[in-house]
Amino acid sequence: MLADDASASIAAIAAQAGVDRRTVYRRFASREELLAAVYQARYDAVEQAVDAARLDQAPVAVALHRYAEGIIAANRKWPVETSRLHAEETIRERRQHLIDQVDAFLRRATDEGLLRSDLPPGWVAALLPPLMRHAAENLPDLSPAQAADVVVDTLLSGVGAPLVTAR
């Protein structure tokens, strides 16, 4: 509900959940506290996906697929935008730690030849999150693993047909 309408009221959220709004207020003192809990849960899911991918240990292609699959699943389970919480220091620190882990992984993927080394710095890191978000939102008939197949294939092979050179 919050993904569709970030300004949804506690009463509307409670009604959608099939509980009284007093039940929500017993758990969360304010709407902001409820939102913070949702955002924390989303970051928890993303951190679990990054850990499960074993970005620093698994073979690069395997880690990339696990990462995409885990992030797609997290995006589907917690489809809320978290950018408004980036000002909060603990969220900013958690987010930066995740970015650092993924950046190190992408450097390893480049060093091992899975990704091109001639691309501008940060290019792949900028493309990967929107690809995974788009797959999570727009490929609902595919499992997270199948959607990750599409993301990884798109990232590694592109979308253009192979170029045919004249002889």
C-alpha positions in Angstrom: 0.0 0.0 0.0 2.8 2.4 0.8 4.5 1.6 -2.5 1.3 2.8 -4.3 0.7 5.8 -2.0 3.5 6.9 0.3 1.0 9.3 2.0 -1.5 6.5 2.9 -3.0 7.0 6.3 -2.6 4.7 9.3 -6.4 4.1 9.2 -6.1 3.1 5.5 -3.1 0.8 6.2 -4.9 -0.8 9.1 -8.1 -1.3 7.1 -6.0 -2.9 4.3 -4.3 -5.2 6.9 -7.7 -6.1 8.4 -7.0 -4.6 11.8 -8.2 -1.6 13.7 -5.9 1.5 13.6 -5.5 1.2 17.4 -3.8 -2.1 16.8 -1.3 -0.4 14.5 -0.8 2.4 17.0 -0.1 -0.1 19.8 2.9 -1.3 17.8 3.9 2.0 16.2 3.6 5.3 18.0 3.4 7.3 14.8 3.1 7.0 11.1 6.8 7.9 10.8 7.7 5.0 13.2 5.7 2.7 10.9 7.5 4.0 7.8 10.9 3.6 9.5 10.1 0.0 10.4 9.1 -0.7 6.8 12.3 0.9 5.5 14.4 -0.9 8.1 12.8 -4.2 7.0 13.6 -3.4 3.3 17.3 -2.7 4.2 17.4 -5.9 6.2 16.2 -7.8 3.2 18.7 -6.1 0.9 21.5 -6.8 3.3 20.5 -10.5 3.5 20.5 -10.7 -0.3 24.0 -9.2 -0.5 25.3 -11.6 2.2 23.6 -14.6 0.5 25.2 -13.7 -2.9 28.7 -14.1 -1.3 29.9 -11.3 -3.6 33.5 -11.6 -2.3 33.7 -15.4 -2.4 31.5 -17.0 -5.0 32.4 -17.3 -8.6 31.6 -13.9 -10.2 28.8 -15.1 -12.5 27.2 -17.1 -9.7 27.4 -14.2 -7.3 26.0 -11.8 -9.8 23.0 -14.0 -10.4 22.4 -14.6 -6.7 22.7 -10.9 -6.0 20.2 -10.0 -8.8 17.8 -12.8 -7.6 18.0 -11.7 -4.0 17.5 -8.0 -4.8 14.6 -8.7 -7.1 12.9 -10.7 -4.3 13.5 -7.9 -1.8 12.2 -5.3 -4.2 9.0 -7.4 -4.7 8.5 -8.0 -1.0 9.3 -4.4 0.1 8.4 -2.2 -3.0 8.9 1.1 -1.2 11.2 3.9 -2.2 13.8 4.6 0.5 15.5 7.7 -0.9 13.7 10.0 1.6 15.4 8.1 4.5 18.9 8.6 3.1 19.3 11.7 5.2 19.1 9.5 8.4 22.7 8.6 9.4 22.1 5.0 10.3 20.4 4.3 7.0 23.1 6.3 5.1 25.8 4.2 6.7 24.0 0.9 5.9 23.4 2.0 2.4 27.0 3.1 1.9 28.3 -0.2 3.2 26.1 -2.0 0.7 27.3 0.3 -2.1 30.9 -0.4 -1.1 30.3 -4.2 -1.2 28.7 -4.1 -4.6 31.4 -1.7 -6.0 34.1 -4.1 -4.8 32.3 -7.0 -6.4 31.9 -5.1 -9.7 35.6 -4.3 -9.7 36.3 -8.0 -9.2 33.9 -8.8 -12.0 35.8 -6.4 -14.3 39.2 -7.7 -13.2 38.1 -11.2 -13.9 36.9 -10.3 -17.4 33.1 -10.7 -16.9 32.5 -7.0 -17.3 34.1 -4.6 -19.8 37.0 -2.6 -18.5 36.6 0.3 -21.0 33.3 1.6 -19.6 33.2 4.9 -17.6 33.7 4.5 -13.9 30.5 3.7 -12.1 28.5 2.9 -15.3 27.6 -0.7 -14.4 26.9 0.3 -10.8 24.5 2.9 -12.1 22.7 0.5 -14.5 22.3 -2.6 -12.3 19.8 -1.2 -9.7 17.3 0.1 -12.2 17.5 -3.2 -14.2 16.7 -5.1 -11.0 14.0 -2.7 -10.0 12.4 -2.9 -13.5 12.6 -6.7 -13.5 10.9 -6.8 -10.0 8.1 -4.5 -11.1 7.5 -5.5 -14.7 8.2 -9.2 -14.9 5.6 -10.4 -12.4 5.1 -13.8 -14.1 8.8 -14.7 -13.7 10.2 -16.0 -10.4 13.0 -14.0 -8.9 15.5 -16.5 -10.4 14.0 -16.2 -13.8 13.9 -12.4 -13.6 17.5 -12.5 -12.5 18.3 -14.5 -15.6 16.9 -11.7 -17.7 18.9 -9.0 -15.7 22.2 -10.9 -15.9 21.8 -11.7 -19.6 20.9 -8.0 -20.3 23.8 -6.8 -18.3 26.4 -9.2 -19.8 25.1 -9.4 -23.4 23.2 -6.2 -23.9 20.1 -5.8 -25.9 21.4 -5.3 -29.4 21.7 -8.0 -32.0 25.3 -9.1 -32.7 26.9 -6.8 -35.1 27.7 -8.2 -38.5 30.8 -6.8 -40.1 31.3 -6.5 -43.8 34.0 -8.6 -45.3 
